[in-house]
């Protein structure tokens, strides 16, 4: 058995309910979290109760506990947020960079799963065969209902964020936009950056793009080390002053993920693009409401980073000159994940139907997302034309299929 087997029994919740750490503490797995296909721990955003303490964080899998040391996770700060080390074979303790011990669990599961595992050919969704046989005649209406559910779920998340920001729509939108600039892989880290650097502080330097970049890269942890690069030195000098003035707190640079990312998606380029957007207007949401159509939004988000980034992907490493404007497909993702949910929420909150209708109309104009979910449904002969439909399928897969809520789905949507 290997780590693929651990992924299988973990995310399908096939493990025994009675689990303990290797030192005897009771474990309750409340939320298995999400699989991480990039650098870092195998699972992120899990919720686990160990003894009397509820933890939220990452989980790492290994066939053998000794692999933690072999893979040098003890020297990598990206693994300091691991709250549980799940193994098939016990061994030496997993230790973080600060020498604290990560709770370790030898996972318990029904042994017959080992015999079945190699032969299992998991379908994309539980009802895959039925869906292929009964291509639903009324998918348009199903898509509409699922899309409404998805937007309502996002509305709830926005309401919670507004509570945290004392009803400040600009700050809440700034945080959500920053998170969206992480494009999944670095979403959590980008959100941490935005929370450590409030939009109101950036607003005080709205006419100075160098200081905006200095604060963003500084709080992001990119200016801590020395670098023989004139622009880097300029940003560092600016940030040292601003850090002391505003008592800013850096995040660890190790939180950023670069592995398996194309250079154009490096967090350094995304931060530079984000800085360019902030320089256009620190009051992002006010500007978004002013845009009246899809074309205007595309033009507004056409962010060109400062001159330095035309010849760099990283500080101090010169590259062939190339424009680093944010691509249209990336802008579409930003619109889907931040702009449209906020327009929908604002329209609902203040009873401005034209704004919430505009949010819906945008989803019908944006091309369908190309991701593992839409590709999975394509294998079942379901092709989508726009973002409204791809968002509906995202809701179906993540909120029903993955959670095996087939009975509820049958009652509400009668897909199969």
Buried (B, 14 or more C-beta within 10 A) or exposed (E): BEBEBBBBBBBBEBBEEEBBBBEEBEBEBEEBBBEBEEBBBBBBBBBBBBBEEEBBBBBBBBBEBBBBBEEEBBEBBBBBBBBBBBBBEEBEBBBBBEEEEBBBBBBEBEEEBEEEBEEEEEBBBBBBEEBBEEEBEEBEEBBBBBBBBBBEBBBEEBEEBBEEBEEBBBBBBBBBBBBBBBBBBBBBBBBBBBBBBBBEBBBBBBEEBBBBBBBBBBBBBBBEEEBEBEBBBBBBEBBEEBBEEBEBEBBBBBBBBBEEBEBBBBBBBBBBBBBBBBBEBBBBBEBBBEBEEBEEBBEBBBBBBBEBBBEBBBBEEEEEEEEBBBEEEBBBBBBBBBBBBBBBBBBBBEEBEEBBEBBBBBBEBBEBBEEEBBEBBEEBEBEBEBBBBBBBBBBBBBBBBBEEBBEEBEEBBEBB
